[in-house]
Structures are given as structure tokens and as C-alpha cells.
Amino acid sequence: MWWLVVFIVVMIGIGLLVDWWHKKHGITDFNPSQNAKHVSESERIYAETYLDTIKNGNDTGGPL
């Protein structure tokens, strides 16, 4: 039981450490429209096709 508590505390600590590192190095701008400018056309097509496939699988109620 104690190992679960230790694991949760470690995971929260790692999350806080990552947040602190991002803030320290100035990574604060997570603007999706700005990030979209730096995506290649092939990556955009792949992501849109994947999302459409997932959506179609959810609409039919069956597996992908």
C-alpha cells in the first residue's frame, strides 16, 4: 500500500519539476494556431486522416 502512495508522490513531483523547467526556459506560449504554421503538409494530412478514421469508428459504434 505504501508503494502506491510513494508512486503517486513521485509522479506529482516529476510533473511539478517538468512544469518548473518549462517556465524557467520560457516555454509558455502554447498557441495552436502559431504551432500549426510549423507543421509540414504530410504531417497535417496524416493527423487529419487519423482523426477522421477515429471519428468514423466512433460513429458506427464498432472498432476502428
PQR file with spaces between the fields and no chain letter, atoms N, CA, C, O and H, PARSE charges and radii, in Angstrom:
ATOM       1  N    MET     1       0.823   -1.198    0.000 -0.4000 1.5000
ATOM       2  CA   MET     1       0.000    0.000    0.000 -0.0000 2.0000
ATOM       3  C    MET     1       0.863    1.255    0.000  0.5500 1.7000
ATOM       4  O    MET     1       0.546    2.231   -0.680 -0.5500 1.4000
ATOM       5  N    TRP     2       1.962    1.230    0.769 -0.4000 1.5000
ATOM       6  CA   TRP     2       2.824    2.415    0.833 -0.0000 2.0000
ATOM       7  C    TRP     2       3.495    2.688   -0.501  0.5500 1.7000
ATOM       8  O    TRP     2       3.769    3.840   -0.839 -0.5500 1.4000
ATOM       9  H    TRP     2       2.219    0.437    1.322  0.4000 1.0000
ATOM      10  N    TRP     3       3.762    1.630   -1.262 -0.4000 1.5000
ATOM      11  CA   TRP     3       4.413    1.839   -2.552 -0.0000 2.0000
ATOM      12  C    TRP     3       3.525    2.642   -3.493  0.5500 1.7000
ATOM      13  O    TRP     3       4.026    3.394   -4.328 -0.5500 1.4000
ATOM      14  H    TRP     3       3.540    0.694   -0.988  0.4000 1.0000
ATOM      15  N    LEU     4       2.200    2.486   -3.362 -0.4000 1.5000
ATOM      16  CA   LEU     4       1.270    3.258   -4.187 -0.0000 2.0000
ATOM      17  C    LEU     4       1.320    4.739   -3.822  0.5500 1.7000
ATOM      18  O    LEU     4       1.318    5.599   -4.703 -0.5500 1.4000
ATOM      19  H    LEU     4       1.793    1.875   -2.683  0.4000 1.0000
ATOM      20  N    VAL     5       1.364    5.032   -2.538 -0.4000 1.5000
ATOM      21  CA   VAL     5       1.456    6.427   -2.092 -0.0000 2.0000
ATOM      22  C    VAL     5       2.771    7.040   -2.561  0.5500 1.7000
ATOM      23  O    VAL     5       2.790    8.175   -3.036 -0.5500 1.4000
ATOM      24  H    VAL     5       1.366    4.333   -1.822  0.4000 1.0000
ATOM      25  N    VAL     6       3.873    6.298   -2.432 -0.4000 1.5000
ATOM      26  CA   VAL     6       5.177    6.789   -2.876 -0.0000 2.0000
ATOM      27  C    VAL     6       5.160    7.021   -4.381  0.5500 1.7000
ATOM      28  O    VAL     6       5.685    8.028   -4.855 -0.5500 1.4000
ATOM      29  H    VAL     6       3.859    5.376   -2.047  0.4000 1.0000
ATOM      30  N    PHE     7       4.567    6.106   -5.137 -0.4000 1.5000
ATOM      31  CA   PHE     7       4.496    6.245   -6.590 -0.0000 2.0000
ATOM      32  C    PHE     7       3.731    7.501   -6.990  0.5500 1.7000
ATOM      33  O    PHE     7       4.171    8.239   -7.871 -0.5500 1.4000
ATOM      34  H    PHE     7       4.141    5.287   -4.752  0.4000 1.0000
ATOM      35  N    ILE     8       2.593    7.751   -6.351 -0.4000 1.5000
ATOM      36  CA   ILE     8       1.780    8.933   -6.654 -0.0000 2.0000
ATOM      37  C    ILE     8       2.544   10.206   -6.330  0.5500 1.7000
ATOM      38  O    ILE     8       2.522   11.155   -7.114 -0.5500 1.4000
ATOM      39  H    ILE     8       2.235    7.151   -5.635  0.4000 1.0000
ATOM      40  N    VAL     9       3.222   10.240   -5.185 -0.4000 1.5000
ATOM      41  CA   VAL     9       4.006   11.421   -4.804 -0.0000 2.0000
ATOM      42  C    VAL     9       5.142   11.654   -5.793  0.5500 1.7000
ATOM      43  O    VAL     9       5.415   12.798   -6.155 -0.5500 1.4000
ATOM      44  H    VAL     9       3.240    9.468   -4.549  0.4000 1.0000
ATOM      45  N    VAL    10       5.804   10.598   -6.233 -0.4000 1.5000
ATOM      46  CA   VAL    10       6.884   10.730   -7.211 -0.0000 2.0000
ATOM      47  C    VAL    10       6.338   11.265   -8.532  0.5500 1.7000
ATOM      48  O    VAL    10       6.962   12.133   -9.141 -0.5500 1.4000
ATOM      49  H    VAL    10       5.582    9.668   -5.940  0.4000 1.0000
ATOM      50  N    MET    11       5.197   10.772   -8.984 -0.4000 1.5000
ATOM      51  CA   MET    11       4.614   11.240  -10.246 -0.0000 2.0000
ATOM      52  C    MET    11       4.234   12.717  -10.157  0.5500 1.7000
ATOM      53  O    MET    11       4.470   13.472  -11.100 -0.5500 1.4000
ATOM      54  H    MET    11       4.690   10.066   -8.489  0.4000 1.0000
ATOM      55  N    ILE    12       3.659   13.128   -9.051 -0.4000 1.5000
ATOM      56  CA   ILE    12       3.316   14.541   -8.867 -0.0000 2.0000
ATOM      57  C    ILE    12       4.591   15.385   -8.842  0.5500 1.7000
ATOM      58  O    ILE    12       4.629   16.466   -9.431 -0.5500 1.4000
ATOM      59  H    ILE    12       3.467   12.514   -8.285  0.4000 1.0000
ATOM      60  N    GLY    13       5.632   14.899   -8.167 -0.4000 1.5000
ATOM      61  CA   GLY    13       6.907   15.614   -8.127 -0.0000 2.0000
ATOM      62  C    GLY    13       7.524   15.763   -9.505  0.5500 1.7000
ATOM      63  O    GLY    13       8.045   16.828   -9.837 -0.5500 1.4000
ATOM      64  H    GLY    13       5.601   14.021   -7.689  0.4000 1.0000
ATOM      65  N    ILE    14       7.473   14.712  -10.310 -0.4000 1.5000
ATOM      66  CA   ILE    14       8.013   14.795  -11.671 -0.0000 2.0000
ATOM      67  C    ILE    14       7.212   15.810  -12.486  0.5500 1.7000
ATOM      68  O    ILE    14       7.793   16.578  -13.254 -0.5500 1.4000
ATOM      69  H    ILE    14       7.050   13.847  -10.040  0.4000 1.0000
ATOM      70  N    GLY    15       5.908   15.823  -12.332 -0.4000 1.5000
ATOM      71  CA   GLY    15       5.075   16.798  -13.039 -0.0000 2.0000
ATOM      72  C    GLY    15       5.405   18.218  -12.656  0.5500 1.7000
ATOM      73  O    GLY    15       5.479   19.097  -13.515 -0.5500 1.4000
ATOM      74  H    GLY    15       5.436   15.199  -11.709  0.4000 1.0000
ATOM      75  N    LEU    16       5.608   18.456  -11.349 -0.4000 1.5000
ATOM      76  CA   LEU    16       5.988   19.794  -10.895 -0.0000 2.0000
ATOM      77  C    LEU    16       7.359   20.191  -11.422  0.5500 1.7000
ATOM      78  O    LEU    16       7.577   21.348  -11.780 -0.5500 1.4000
ATOM      79  H    LEU    16       5.548   17.742  -10.651  0.4000 1.0000
ATOM      80  N    LEU    17       8.291   19.231  -11.471 -0.4000 1.5000
ATOM      81  CA   LEU    17       9.624   19.503  -11.994 -0.0000 2.0000
ATOM      82  C    LEU    17       9.573   19.879  -13.475  0.5500 1.7000
ATOM      83  O    LEU    17      10.257   20.808  -13.904 -0.5500 1.4000
ATOM      84  H    LEU    17       8.114   18.291  -11.180  0.4000 1.0000
ATOM      85  N    VAL    18       8.775   19.168  -14.247 -0.4000 1.5000
ATOM      86  CA   VAL    18       8.647   19.473  -15.680 -0.0000 2.0000
ATOM      87  C    VAL    18       8.012   20.849  -15.876  0.5500 1.7000
ATOM      88  O    VAL    18       8.473   21.621  -16.717 -0.5500 1.4000
ATOM      89  H    VAL    18       8.220   18.413  -13.899  0.4000 1.0000
ATOM      90  N    ASP    19       6.972   21.167  -15.123 -0.4000 1.5000
ATOM      91  CA   ASP    19       6.360   22.490  -15.221 -0.0000 2.0000
ATOM      92  C    ASP    19       7.354   23.588  -14.880  0.5500 1.7000
ATOM      93  O    ASP    19       7.434   24.600  -15.577 -0.5500 1.4000
ATOM      94  H    ASP    19       6.597   20.540  -14.440  0.4000 1.0000
ATOM      95  N    TRP    20       8.109   23.389  -13.813 -0.4000 1.5000
ATOM      96  CA   TRP    20       9.111   24.376  -13.407 -0.0000 2.0000
ATOM      97  C    TRP    20      10.152   24.569  -14.503  0.5500 1.7000
ATOM      98  O    TRP    20      10.547   25.699  -14.791 -0.5500 1.4000
ATOM      99  H    TRP    20       8.045   22.567  -13.247  0.4000 1.0000
ATOM     100  N    TRP    21      10.608   23.456  -15.128 -0.4000 1.5000
ATOM     101  CA   TRP    21      11.621   23.541  -16.172 -0.0000 2.0000
ATOM     102  C    TRP    21      11.096   24.328  -17.367  0.5500 1.7000
ATOM     103  O    TRP    21      11.815   25.151  -17.934 -0.5500 1.4000
ATOM     104  H    TRP    21      10.288   22.538  -14.894  0.4000 1.0000
ATOM     105  N    HIS    22       9.829   24.074  -17.757 -0.4000 1.5000
ATOM     106  CA   HIS    22       9.244   24.801  -18.887 -0.0000 2.0000
ATOM     107  C    HIS    22       9.143   26.295  -18.580  0.5500 1.7000
ATOM     108  O    HIS    22       9.443   27.120  -19.443 -0.5500 1.4000
ATOM     109  H    HIS    22       9.245   23.406  -17.296  0.4000 1.0000
ATOM     110  N    LYS    23       8.733   26.645  -17.389 -0.4000 1.5000
ATOM     111  CA   LYS    23       8.612   28.054  -17.021 -0.0000 2.0000
ATOM     112  C    LYS    23       9.982   28.717  -16.961  0.5500 1.7000
ATOM     113  O    LYS    23      10.129   29.874  -17.354 -0.5500 1.4000
ATOM     114  H    LYS    23       8.489   25.975  -16.688  0.4000 1.0000
ATOM     115  N    LYS    24      10.980   27.998  -16.475 -0.4000 1.5000
ATOM     116  CA   LYS    24      12.331   28.560  -16.362 -0.0000 2.0000
ATOM     117  C    LYS    24      12.920   28.854  -17.735  0.5500 1.7000
ATOM     118  O    LYS    24      13.620   29.852  -17.907 -0.5500 1.4000
ATOM     119  H    LYS    24      10.860   27.058  -16.155  0.4000 1.0000
ATOM     120  N    HIS    25      12.646   28.000  -18.709 -0.4000 1.5000
ATOM     121  CA   HIS    25      13.213   28.169  -20.039 -0.0000 2.0000
ATOM     122  C    HIS    25      12.299   28.968  -20.975  0.5500 1.7000
ATOM     123  O    HIS    25      12.561   29.050  -22.175 -0.5500 1.4000
ATOM     124  H    HIS    25      12.078   27.190  -18.570  0.4000 1.0000
ATOM     125  N    GLY    26      11.251   29.544  -20.441 -0.4000 1.5000
ATOM     126  CA   GLY    26      10.409   30.445  -21.217 -0.0000 2.0000
ATOM     127  C    GLY    26       9.469   29.768  -22.183  0.5500 1.7000
ATOM     128  O    GLY    26       8.993   30.409  -23.120 -0.5500 1.4000
ATOM     129  H    GLY    26      11.039   29.477  -19.466  0.4000 1.0000
ATOM     130  N    ILE    27       9.189   28.513  -21.994 -0.4000 1.5000
ATOM     131  CA   ILE    27       8.250   27.816  -22.872 -0.0000 2.0000
ATOM     132  C    ILE    27       6.853   28.020  -22.287  0.5500 1.7000
ATOM     133  O    ILE    27       6.329   27.165  -21.573 -0.5500 1.4000
ATOM     134  H    ILE    27       9.575   27.992  -21.233  0.4000 1.0000
ATOM     135  N    THR    28       6.268   29.168  -22.604 -0.4000 1.5000
ATOM     136  CA   THR    28       4.958   29.496  -22.043 -0.0000 2.0000
ATOM     137  C    THR    28       3.905   29.684  -23.119  0.5500 1.7000
ATOM     138  O    THR    28       2.716   29.763  -22.809 -0.5500 1.4000
ATOM     139  H    THR    28       6.694   29.863  -23.184  0.4000 1.0000
ATOM     140  N    ASP    29       4.319   29.759  -24.384 -0.4000 1.5000
ATOM     141  CA   ASP    29       3.378   30.018  -25.468 -0.0000 2.0000
ATOM     142  C    ASP    29       2.964   28.712  -26.123  0.5500 1.7000
ATOM     143  O    ASP    29       3.738   28.113  -26.870 -0.5500 1.4000
ATOM     144  H    ASP    29       5.285   29.695  -24.636  0.4000 1.0000
ATOM     145  N    PHE    30       1.756   28.272  -25.847 -0.4000 1.5000
ATOM     146  CA   PHE    30       1.220   27.054  -26.441 -0.0000 2.0000
ATOM     147  C    PHE    30       0.051   27.428  -27.342  0.5500 1.7000
ATOM     148  O    PHE    30      -1.062   26.932  -27.166 -0.5500 1.4000
ATOM     149  H    PHE    30       1.127   28.758  -25.240  0.4000 1.0000
ATOM     150  N    ASN    31       0.307   28.301  -28.303 -0.4000 1.5000
ATOM     151  CA   ASN    31      -0.718   28.795  -29.201 -0.0000 2.0000
ATOM     152  C    ASN    31      -0.890   27.817  -30.366  0.5500 1.7000
ATOM     153  O    ASN    31       0.019   27.690  -31.187 -0.5500 1.4000
ATOM     154  H    ASN    31       1.212   28.704  -28.446  0.4000 1.0000
ATOM     155  N    PRO    32      -2.029   27.124  -30.461 -0.5600 1.5000
ATOM     156  CA   PRO    32      -2.204   26.128  -31.516  0.2800 2.0000
ATOM     157  C    PRO    32      -2.102   26.710  -32.923  0.5500 1.7000
ATOM     158  O    PRO    32      -1.560   26.057  -33.814 -0.5500 1.4000
ATOM     159  N    SER    33      -2.608   27.912  -33.142 -0.4000 1.5000
ATOM     160  CA   SER    33      -2.543   28.486  -34.490 -0.0000 2.0000
ATOM     161  C    SER    33      -1.108   28.818  -34.876  0.5500 1.7000
ATOM     162  O    SER    33      -0.738   28.675  -36.042 -0.5500 1.4000
ATOM     163  H    SER    33      -3.049   28.442  -32.417  0.4000 1.0000
ATOM     164  N    GLN    34      -0.302   29.253  -33.934 -0.4000 1.5000
ATOM     165  CA   GLN    34       1.109   29.523  -34.203 -0.0000 2.0000
ATOM     166  C    GLN    34       1.864   28.219  -34.449  0.5500 1.7000
ATOM     167  O    GLN    34       2.726   28.155  -35.325 -0.5500 1.4000
ATOM     168  H    GLN    34      -0.602   29.370  -32.987  0.4000 1.0000
ATOM     169  N    ASN    35       1.547   27.190  -33.685 -0.4000 1.5000
ATOM     170  CA   ASN    35       2.208   25.898  -33.862 -0.0000 2.0000
ATOM     171  C    ASN    35       1.834   25.261  -35.199  0.5500 1.7000
ATOM     172  O    ASN    35       2.646   24.554  -35.796 -0.5500 1.4000
ATOM     173  H    ASN    35       0.847   27.242  -32.973  0.4000 1.0000
ATOM     174  N    ALA    36       0.620   25.503  -35.669 -0.4000 1.5000
ATOM     175  CA   ALA    36       0.174   24.918  -36.933 -0.0000 2.0000
ATOM     176  C    ALA    36       0.973   25.436  -38.118  0.5500 1.7000
ATOM     177  O    ALA    36       1.047   24.768  -39.150 -0.5500 1.4000
ATOM     178  H    ALA    36      -0.040   26.077  -35.184  0.4000 1.0000
ATOM     179  N    LYS    37       1.572   26.612  -37.989 -0.4000 1.5000
ATOM     180  CA   LYS    37       2.370   27.179  -39.071 -0.0000 2.0000
ATOM     181  C    LYS    37       3.640   26.368  -39.323  0.5500 1.7000
ATOM     182  O    LYS    37       4.203   26.428  -40.416 -0.5500 1.4000
ATOM     183  H    LYS    37       1.512   27.155  -37.151  0.4000 1.0000
ATOM     184  N    HIS    38       4.092   25.615  -38.331 -0.4000 1.5000
ATOM     185  CA   HIS    38       5.357   24.894  -38.416 -0.0000 2.0000
ATOM     186  C    HIS    38       5.173   23.398  -38.684  0.5500 1.7000
ATOM     187  O    HIS    38       6.104   22.618  -38.486 -0.5500 1.4000
ATOM     188  H    HIS    38       3.635   25.566  -37.443  0.4000 1.0000
ATOM     189  N    VAL    39       3.989   22.995  -39.128 -0.4000 1.5000
ATOM     190  CA   VAL    39       3.714   21.589  -39.403 -0.0000 2.0000
ATOM     191  C    VAL    39       3.758   21.373  -40.912  0.5500 1.7000
ATOM     192  O    VAL    39       3.176   22.145  -41.675 -0.5500 1.4000
ATOM     193  H    VAL    39       3.233   23.628  -39.288  0.4000 1.0000
ATOM     194  N    SER    40       4.450   20.323  -41.335 -0.4000 1.5000
ATOM     195  CA   SER    40       4.524   20.049  -42.764 -0.0000 2.0000
ATOM     196  C    SER    40       3.174   19.550  -43.277  0.5500 1.7000
ATOM     197  O    SER    40       2.322   19.110  -42.505 -0.5500 1.4000
ATOM     198  H    SER    40       4.922   19.696  -40.715  0.4000 1.0000
ATOM     199  N    GLU    41       3.001   19.629  -44.583 -0.4000 1.5000
ATOM     200  CA   GLU    41       1.729   19.215  -45.186 -0.0000 2.0000
ATOM     201  C    GLU    41       1.468   17.723  -44.985  0.5500 1.7000
ATOM     202  O    GLU    41       0.327   17.319  -44.762 -0.5500 1.4000
ATOM     203  H    GLU    41       3.692   19.987  -45.210  0.4000 1.0000
ATOM     204  N    SER    42       2.523   16.898  -45.063 -0.4000 1.5000
ATOM     205  CA   SER    42       2.329   15.455  -44.886 -0.0000 2.0000
ATOM     206  C    SER    42       1.909   15.129  -43.452  0.5500 1.7000
ATOM     207  O    SER    42       1.087   14.237  -43.241 -0.5500 1.4000
ATOM     208  H    SER    42       3.450   17.226  -45.244  0.4000 1.0000
ATOM     209  N    GLU    43       2.464   15.839  -42.464 -0.4000 1.5000
ATOM     210  CA   GLU    43       2.057   15.612  -41.076 -0.0000 2.0000
ATOM     211  C    GLU    43       0.607   16.025  -40.861  0.5500 1.7000
ATOM     212  O    GLU    43      -0.137   15.356  -40.143 -0.5500 1.4000
ATOM     213  H    GLU    43       3.132   16.563  -42.636  0.4000 1.0000
ATOM     214  N    ARG    44       0.210   17.131  -41.485 -0.4000 1.5000
ATOM     215  CA   ARG    44      -1.164   17.610  -41.352 -0.0000 2.0000
ATOM     216  C    ARG    44      -2.146   16.595  -41.964  0.5500 1.7000
ATOM     217  O    ARG    44      -3.185   16.298  -41.375 -0.5500 1.4000
ATOM     218  H    ARG    44       0.814   17.674  -42.068  0.4000 1.0000
ATOM     219  N    ILE    45      -1.808   16.070  -43.145 -0.4000 1.5000
ATOM     220  CA   ILE    45      -2.677   15.078  -43.804 -0.0000 2.0000
ATOM     221  C    ILE    45      -2.777   13.815  -42.959  0.5500 1.7000
ATOM     222  O    ILE    45      -3.862   13.256  -42.801 -0.5500 1.4000
ATOM     223  H    ILE    45      -0.964   16.312  -43.624  0.4000 1.0000
ATOM     224  N    TYR    46      -1.641   13.360  -42.413 -0.4000 1.5000
ATOM     225  CA   TYR    46      -1.642   12.155  -41.575 -0.0000 2.0000
ATOM     226  C    TYR    46      -2.542   12.349  -40.363  0.5500 1.7000
ATOM     227  O    TYR    46      -3.354   11.479  -40.051 -0.5500 1.4000
ATOM     228  H    TYR    46      -0.759   13.813  -42.542  0.4000 1.0000
ATOM     229  N    ALA    47      -2.407   13.481  -39.677 -0.4000 1.5000
ATOM     230  CA   ALA    47      -3.194   13.728  -38.466 -0.0000 2.0000
ATOM     231  C    ALA    47      -4.683   13.824  -38.791  0.5500 1.7000
ATOM     232  O    ALA    47      -5.511   13.272  -38.066 -0.5500 1.4000
ATOM     233  H    ALA    47      -1.747   14.188  -39.930  0.4000 1.0000
ATOM     234  N    GLU    48      -5.027   14.515  -39.865 -0.4000 1.5000
ATOM     235  CA   GLU    48      -6.434   14.652  -40.219 -0.0000 2.0000
ATOM     236  C    GLU    48      -7.044   13.314  -40.626  0.5500 1.7000
ATOM     237  O    GLU    48      -8.190   13.025  -40.280 -0.5500 1.4000
ATOM     238  H    GLU    48      -4.355   14.964  -40.454  0.4000 1.0000
ATOM     239  N    THR    49      -6.289   12.498  -41.357 -0.4000 1.5000
ATOM     240  CA   THR    49      -6.780   11.179  -41.750 -0.0000 2.0000
ATOM     241  C    THR    49      -6.992   10.300  -40.524  0.5500 1.7000
ATOM     242  O    THR    49      -7.999    9.598  -40.424 -0.5500 1.4000
ATOM     243  H    THR    49      -5.359   12.733  -41.638  0.4000 1.0000
ATOM     244  N    TYR    50      -6.050   10.340  -39.598 -0.4000 1.5000
ATOM     245  CA   TYR    50      -6.167    9.548  -38.373 -0.0000 2.0000
ATOM     246  C    TYR    50      -7.393    9.970  -37.561  0.5500 1.7000
ATOM     247  O    TYR    50      -8.143    9.123  -37.077 -0.5500 1.4000
ATOM     248  H    TYR    50      -5.233   10.910  -39.679  0.4000 1.0000
ATOM     249  N    LEU    51      -7.593   11.280  -37.414 -0.4000 1.5000
ATOM     250  CA   LEU    51      -8.743   11.757  -36.654 -0.0000 2.0000
ATOM     251  C    LEU    51     -10.058   11.403  -37.341  0.5500 1.7000
ATOM     252  O    LEU    51     -11.034   11.068  -36.670 -0.5500 1.4000
ATOM     253  H    LEU    51      -6.984   11.969  -37.807  0.4000 1.0000
ATOM     254  N    ASP    52     -10.095   11.474  -38.682 -0.4000 1.5000
ATOM     255  CA   ASP    52     -11.299   11.071  -39.403 -0.0000 2.0000
ATOM     256  C    ASP    52     -11.589    9.586  -39.209  0.5500 1.7000
ATOM     257  O    ASP    52     -12.746    9.192  -39.064 -0.5500 1.4000
ATOM     258  H    ASP    52      -9.302   11.746  -39.227  0.4000 1.0000
ATOM     259  N    THR    53     -10.543    8.762  -39.207 -0.4000 1.5000
ATOM     260  CA   THR    53     -10.714    7.327  -39.001 -0.0000 2.0000
ATOM     261  C    THR    53     -11.281    7.047  -37.621  0.5500 1.7000
ATOM     262  O    THR    53     -12.173    6.212  -37.470 -0.5500 1.4000
ATOM     263  H    THR    53      -9.603    9.082  -39.325  0.4000 1.0000
ATOM     264  N    ILE    54     -10.773    7.730  -36.626 -0.4000 1.5000
ATOM     265  CA   ILE    54     -11.280    7.554  -35.262 -0.0000 2.0000
ATOM     266  C    ILE    54     -12.739    7.995  -35.185  0.5500 1.7000
ATOM     267  O    ILE    54     -13.569    7.313  -34.584 -0.5500 1.4000
ATOM     268  H    ILE    54     -10.048    8.408  -36.748  0.4000 1.0000
ATOM     269  N    LYS    55     -13.046    9.138  -35.797 -0.4000 1.5000
ATOM     270  CA   LYS    55     -14.417    9.641  -35.770 -0.0000 2.0000
ATOM     271  C    LYS    55     -15.363    8.663  -36.448  0.5500 1.7000
ATOM     272  O    LYS    55     -16.453    8.414  -35.934 -0.5500 1.4000
ATOM     273  H    LYS    55     -12.371    9.692  -36.286  0.4000 1.0000
ATOM     274  N    ASN    56     -14.978    8.107  -37.580 -0.4000 1.5000
ATOM     275  CA   ASN    56     -15.821    7.140  -38.288 -0.0000 2.0000
ATOM     276  C    ASN    56     -16.016    5.880  -37.463  0.5500 1.7000
ATOM     277  O    ASN    56     -17.106    5.309  -37.467 -0.5500 1.4000
ATOM     278  H    ASN    56     -14.092    8.310  -37.998  0.4000 1.0000
ATOM     279  N    GLY    57     -14.996    5.437  -36.762 -0.4000 1.5000
ATOM     280  CA   GLY    57     -15.124    4.271  -35.897 -0.0000 2.0000
ATOM     281  C    GLY    57     -16.071    4.520  -34.754  0.5500 1.7000
ATOM     282  O    GLY    57     -16.816    3.626  -34.353 -0.5500 1.4000
ATOM     283  H    GLY    57     -14.110    5.901  -36.759  0.4000 1.0000
ATOM     284  N    ASN    58     -16.050    5.735  -34.219 -0.4000 1.5000
ATOM     285  CA   ASN    58     -16.957    6.068  -33.120 -0.0000 2.0000
ATOM     286  C    ASN    58     -18.389    6.212  -33.603  0.5500 1.7000
ATOM     287  O    ASN    58     -19.327    5.870  -32.882 -0.5500 1.4000
ATOM     288  H    ASN    58     -15.445    6.462  -34.545  0.4000 1.0000
ATOM     289  N    ASP    59     -18.563    6.714  -34.816 -0.4000 1.5000
ATOM     290  CA   ASP    59     -19.925    6.906  -35.347 -0.0000 2.0000
ATOM     291  C    ASP    59     -20.620    5.576  -35.590  0.5500 1.7000
ATOM     292  O    ASP    59     -21.825    5.460  -35.367 -0.5500 1.4000
ATOM     293  H    ASP    59     -17.801    6.992  -35.401  0.4000 1.0000
ATOM     294  N    THR    60     -19.882    4.576  -36.042 -0.4000 1.5000
ATOM     295  CA   THR    60     -20.503    3.292  -36.337 -0.0000 2.0000
ATOM     296  C    THR    60     -20.633    2.416  -35.090  0.5500 1.7000
ATOM     297  O    THR    60     -21.352    1.416  -35.104 -0.5500 1.4000
ATOM     298  H    THR    60     -18.903    4.671  -36.224  0.4000 1.0000
ATOM     299  N    GLY    61     -19.949    2.784  -34.027 -0.4000 1.5000
ATOM     300  CA   GLY    61     -20.049    2.040  -32.794 -0.0000 2.0000
ATOM     301  C    GLY    61     -19.186    0.791  -32.769  0.5500 1.7000
ATOM     302  O    GLY    61     -19.238    0.013  -31.816 -0.5500 1.4000
ATOM     303  H    GLY    61     -19.365    3.596  -34.015  0.4000 1.0000
ATOM     304  N    GLY    62     -18.408    0.601  -33.793 -0.4000 1.5000
ATOM     305  CA   GLY    62     -17.565   -0.600  -33.871 -0.0000 2.0000
ATOM     306  C    GLY    62     -16.108   -0.252  -33.717  0.5500 1.7000
ATOM     307  O    GLY    62     -15.751    0.903  -33.485 -0.5500 1.4000
ATOM     308  H    GLY    62     -18.366    1.232  -34.567  0.4000 1.0000
ATOM     309  N    PRO    63     -15.274   -1.253  -33.847 -0.5600 1.5000
ATOM     310  CA   PRO    63     -13.840   -0.997  -33.758  0.2800 2.0000
ATOM     311  C    PRO    63     -13.366   -0.234  -34.978  0.5500 1.7000
ATOM     312  O    PRO    63     -14.061   -0.151  -35.990 -0.5500 1.4000
ATOM     313  N    LEU    64     -12.176    0.319  -34.864 -0.4000 1.5000
ATOM     314  CA   LEU    64     -11.617    1.090  -35.974 -0.0000 2.0000
ATOM     315  C    LEU    64     -11.345    0.151  -37.094  0.5500 1.7000
ATOM     316  O    LEU    64     -10.867    0.570  -38.148 -0.5500 1.4000
ATOM     317  H    LEU    64     -11.612    0.252  -34.042  0.4000 1.0000
